Amino acid sequence: PGRGYCFTGRVEDRVLDAPATAVVAADLQTRLPRVIPALLGRASDLATLGALVDAHALVSVTGAGGIGKSLLVQHLLDARRRAHPHGVCWVELASVGDASALPATIAEALGVRLRGGDSLEALAVAVGPLDVLLALDNAEHLVDTVGRLAARLVDVAPAMKLVVTSQIPLGLAAERVMRLSTLDLPAADAG
């Protein structure tokens, strides 16, 4: 009593300096929710998204808010946890208000620490050797910054796959856009 709270956990400091060669798959985090709700009526969309990710380094899933972009991409990441040596990582961008915090947010989600002056270049060095499926969710409010970051990461990380969810595309030449539409209604006689 009278001494307040005391932190008793172990602090780990994972640092990736240039060159980033000491990355171990177990060090990276997925950040996926523990329980992912069922994906109903989107099996063909999931297969289409998987084929796009297999063929392209950068895929944006676009569509109206609340249509199911995030859930679709979460299911893709969950299914591919072991398909990439460094795993998968989900990065939620909705709470990122400052565009300059984007590289640090991604690094923190991956479990790496950035050092140096330019955080985008430090992130590029850290992810350059990784074979990871990285998802950036809710990017519409940072579309310009996410576009610049995505272009840089695609250039420096040839084994990385990047999926972005947004209401609007990033507008990059390397980007493949999957427009998610509403679910089909069952036939009237399906009753």
C-alpha positions, 0 to 999 in steps of 0.5 A: 500500500502507498507504493502505487503500481509496479510493472513486472512484465518482461520488456523485449526490444526488437530492433531491426537496423540496416541491413535487416538480416536478423528477422525471425518469423516468430518475431513478427506478429499477426495482429489478427483478431483472435476470433474472426466472424464467419464470412458469408456469401463471399467465397468467390470474392475470397478466391478472386482476392487470393488469385489477385494477391498471388499474381500481384504485389499490391492489391486494393480492396475497395468499396462502400463503408461497411460492405465487408472489405476488412472481414474479407481480407482478415479471412485471406490473412487467416487462411495464409498464415503459413503461406509466407515464411514471415507470416501475415500482419494486420494493421488497422489505420482507422485511428492513425490521424497523423500521416507521419505516424504511418511508418511507425504504426506499421513497424509497431504492428510488425513488432519491429523498431525503427531507428534513424531519421526518415521513418519511411526509409527505416521501414523500407530497410526493415521489410525489404528482406521479408516474405510477408502478407501485410494488410493495411485496413481503412486507408481512405483518410491517408490515401496519399501517404499510404500510396507513397508508402505502398509504392516504396515498400513494393519497390524494396520488398520483392517477396512481400504482398500488400493488401489495402482496404479503402473506399477509394483506390490508391491510384498507383500503376502497380496496384490491382483494384478489387471492387467489392460489391454488395451481396447478391440476393437469393432468388425469389423462388429459393424460399 
